Amino acid sequence: MQLTHLFPTFDALQKIYGEKTLDAIYGCGKIDKPKVCLVFMNPTARNAAANKQWKWIKAPRISTKNVWNMFHQLGFFDKQFIDEINSKKPSDRDYAFAEKAYKKVAENNIYITNLSKATQIDARPLPNDVFRNYLDIFKQEIDTVQPQVIITFGNQVSSVLLDQNIKVWEYRKRHELLDINNKKYKVFPVYYPVGQGMRNIKIAQEDIKWILDNQTI
């Protein structure tokens, strides 16, 4: 479910750009040509997997609820599983939970990652230069996974990855092409669905559903 050969590079970058007391968080899910790759910004200390004592998969969004609820609304997870998520405190998200969650992510043909793997103490914005310093290794990640489509969350991630000024409200149901090693990937910028972006979660959900319904493998 993870690209272990990239871990040493992500770990080295964590020492430069991340919080030294936390570990990097890596992409996770289906790693062989998934239907969609979801790209968030960067991990924070809220993710239990960032703790150096956590010895299982260090995967995105283990300790959050909003994104998993959105996945449920999109039909990825059944009610029993989402009820289990919502009943657990972040501190209760254990190894078994993480493995179960990401097996379901992989079964649903999804790969989840962050543009920057540098875990921060909190959710304060990172400068564009930090994200740009992850572009080369991120493109290696995409070149290995080879998703059918890429969904980028928020203006900053979309703009840095596509190297142009992106305003997600202008890109609903629209995409740009990203060329990596002569292979072109469709990139759909979408509203960020967590944190301050919660006010736009219904729009993000609508757009993701449209993207998934209108892309064929």
C-alpha positions as CSV (number, residue, x, y, z in Angstrom):
1,M,0.0,0.0,0.0
2,Q,3.0,2.3,0.2
3,L,6.1,3.1,-1.9
4,T,8.8,2.1,0.6
5,H,11.7,2.9,-1.8
6,L,10.8,6.6,-1.5
7,F,10.8,6.6,2.3
8,P,14.5,7.6,2.8
9,T,14.1,10.7,0.6
10,F,10.9,11.7,2.5
11,D,12.7,11.1,5.8
12,A,15.6,13.3,4.8
13,L,13.3,16.1,3.7
14,Q,11.4,15.9,7.0
15,K,14.7,16.7,8.8
16,I,15.0,19.9,6.7
17,Y,11.4,21.1,6.4
18,G,9.4,19.3,9.0
19,E,9.1,19.3,12.8
20,K,12.1,17.4,14.1
21,T,10.1,15.6,16.8
22,L,7.7,14.1,14.3
23,D,8.0,11.6,11.4
24,A,7.1,12.2,7.8
25,I,3.8,10.8,6.5
26,Y,3.8,8.9,3.3
27,G,1.2,8.3,0.6
28,C,-0.9,5.1,1.0
29,G,-3.6,3.2,-0.9
30,K,-3.6,1.4,-4.2
31,I,-0.1,1.9,-5.6
32,D,-0.6,0.2,-9.0
33,K,-2.6,2.4,-11.4
34,P,-5.5,3.5,-9.1
35,K,-8.4,5.3,-10.6
36,V,-7.7,8.4,-8.6
37,C,-4.9,10.0,-6.6
38,L,-6.0,12.5,-3.9
39,V,-3.4,15.1,-3.1
40,F,-3.6,17.1,0.1
41,M,-1.2,19.8,1.4
42,N,1.0,18.5,4.2
43,P,0.5,16.4,7.4
44,T,0.4,17.8,10.9
45,A,0.9,16.5,14.4
46,R,-2.9,15.7,14.7
47,N,-2.1,12.6,12.7
48,A,-1.3,9.9,15.3
49,A,1.0,8.2,12.8
50,A,3.4,11.2,12.9
51,N,4.4,10.3,16.4
52,K,7.8,8.6,16.5
53,Q,6.3,5.9,18.7
54,W,3.9,4.8,16.0
55,K,5.4,1.8,14.3
56,W,2.8,0.9,11.7
57,I,1.9,2.5,8.4
58,K,2.5,6.3,8.4
59,A,-0.4,7.3,6.2
60,P,-2.4,10.5,5.7
61,R,-5.4,11.6,7.7
62,I,-5.5,8.7,10.2
63,S,-6.6,11.0,13.0
64,T,-9.2,13.1,11.2
65,K,-12.9,12.6,10.7
66,N,-14.2,15.0,8.1
67,V,-12.4,13.5,5.1
68,W,-13.5,10.0,6.0
69,N,-17.1,11.2,6.4
70,M,-16.8,12.7,2.9
71,F,-15.5,9.3,1.6
72,H,-18.5,7.6,3.1
73,Q,-20.9,10.1,1.4
74,L,-19.1,9.3,-1.8
75,G,-19.9,5.6,-1.3
76,F,-16.4,4.4,-0.5
77,F,-17.1,3.1,3.1
78,D,-20.2,1.5,4.6
79,K,-22.1,3.0,7.5
80,Q,-20.7,0.5,10.0
81,F,-17.1,1.6,9.2
82,I,-17.9,5.3,9.3
83,D,-19.7,4.8,12.6
84,E,-16.6,3.1,13.9
85,I,-14.4,6.1,12.8
86,N,-16.8,8.6,14.4
87,S,-16.9,6.7,17.6
88,K,-13.2,6.8,18.1
89,K,-11.2,9.6,19.6
90,P,-8.0,10.5,17.6
91,S,-5.9,8.8,20.3
92,D,-7.9,5.6,19.7
93,R,-7.0,5.3,16.1
94,D,-4.7,2.3,16.5
95,Y,-2.7,0.1,14.1
96,A,-5.6,-2.2,13.3
97,F,-7.8,0.8,12.4
98,A,-5.1,2.3,10.1
99,E,-4.6,-1.0,8.3
100,K,-8.4,-1.5,7.9
101,A,-9.0,2.0,6.7
102,Y,-6.3,1.9,4.1
103,K,-7.1,-1.5,2.8
104,K,-10.6,-0.1,2.1
105,V,-8.9,2.9,0.4
106,A,-6.9,0.5,-1.9
107,E,-10.0,-1.7,-2.5
108,N,-11.8,1.5,-3.7
109,N,-9.0,2.1,-6.3
110,I,-7.7,5.2,-4.5
111,Y,-4.2,6.5,-3.5
112,I,-4.0,9.3,-0.9
113,T,-1.0,11.5,-0.5
114,N,0.3,15.0,0.4
115,L,2.3,17.2,-1.9
116,S,4.7,17.8,1.0
117,K,5.4,15.0,3.3
118,A,6.9,17.3,5.9
119,T,4.9,17.0,9.1
120,Q,4.3,20.2,11.0
121,I,3.2,20.9,14.5
122,D,0.0,22.6,13.4
123,A,-1.9,23.6,10.2
124,R,-0.3,27.0,9.7
125,P,0.4,27.6,5.9
126,L,3.7,26.6,4.4
127,P,5.5,28.8,1.9
128,N,5.3,27.8,-1.7
129,D,9.1,27.1,-1.7
130,V,8.6,24.2,0.7
131,F,6.1,22.5,-1.6
132,R,8.3,23.2,-4.6
133,N,11.2,21.4,-2.9
134,Y,9.0,18.3,-2.9
135,L,8.0,18.5,-6.6
136,D,10.8,16.2,-7.9
137,I,10.1,13.4,-5.5
138,F,6.4,13.9,-5.8
139,K,6.6,13.4,-9.5
140,Q,8.6,10.2,-8.9
141,E,5.8,9.1,-6.7
142,I,3.2,9.8,-9.4
143,D,5.3,8.2,-12.0
144,T,5.4,5.0,-10.0
145,V,1.7,4.9,-9.0
146,Q,0.4,6.1,-12.4
147,P,-3.1,7.1,-11.4
148,Q,-5.7,7.6,-14.0
149,V,-6.6,11.0,-12.7
150,I,-5.2,13.3,-10.0
151,I,-7.4,15.5,-7.7
152,T,-5.5,18.4,-6.0
153,F,-7.1,20.1,-3.0
154,G,-6.9,23.8,-2.7
155,N,-5.4,26.7,-4.6
156,Q,-1.8,26.4,-3.2
157,V,-1.2,22.7,-3.9
158,S,-2.9,23.0,-7.4
159,S,-0.9,26.1,-8.3
160,V,2.5,24.7,-7.2
161,L,2.0,21.4,-8.9
162,L,0.7,22.9,-12.2
163,D,3.2,25.8,-12.0
164,Q,0.5,28.4,-12.7
165,N,-2.0,30.5,-10.7
166,I,-5.0,28.2,-10.0
167,K,-8.2,29.4,-8.5
168,V,-10.3,26.3,-7.8
169,W,-13.6,28.1,-8.2
170,E,-12.7,28.6,-11.9
171,Y,-11.9,24.9,-12.3
172,R,-15.0,23.1,-11.4
173,K,-15.2,20.0,-13.6
174,R,-12.2,21.2,-15.5
175,H,-8.6,19.8,-15.6
176,E,-5.1,20.7,-16.6
177,L,-2.5,18.2,-18.0
178,L,0.6,17.4,-16.0
179,D,3.5,15.8,-18.0
180,I,5.7,13.4,-16.2
181,N,8.2,11.4,-18.2
182,N,6.2,11.9,-21.4
183,K,3.0,10.7,-19.8
184,K,0.1,13.2,-19.4
185,Y,-2.0,13.1,-16.2
186,K,-5.3,14.9,-15.8
187,V,-5.2,17.1,-12.8
188,F,-8.5,18.4,-11.4
189,P,-8.2,21.2,-8.8
190,V,-10.9,20.9,-6.2
191,Y,-11.9,22.9,-3.1
192,Y,-10.0,21.9,0.1
193,P,-12.5,19.9,2.2
194,V,-11.1,20.2,5.7
195,G,-10.2,22.8,8.3
196,Q,-11.3,26.3,7.0
197,G,-12.4,24.6,3.8
198,M,-15.2,22.7,5.6
199,R,-17.6,25.4,4.3
200,N,-16.9,24.1,0.8
201,I,-17.0,20.3,1.6
202,K,-20.3,19.8,-0.2
203,I,-18.9,21.5,-3.4
204,A,-15.7,19.4,-3.1
205,Q,-17.9,16.2,-2.7
206,E,-20.0,17.1,-5.7
207,D,-17.0,17.7,-7.9
208,I,-15.2,14.6,-6.8
209,K,-18.3,12.5,-7.5
210,W,-18.5,14.1,-11.0
211,I,-14.8,13.4,-11.7
212,L,-15.1,9.7,-10.6
213,D,-18.3,9.2,-12.5
214,N,-16.9,10.7,-15.7
215,Q,-13.5,9.0,-15.8
216,T,-13.1,5.6,-17.3
217,I,-10.2,3.2,-16.6
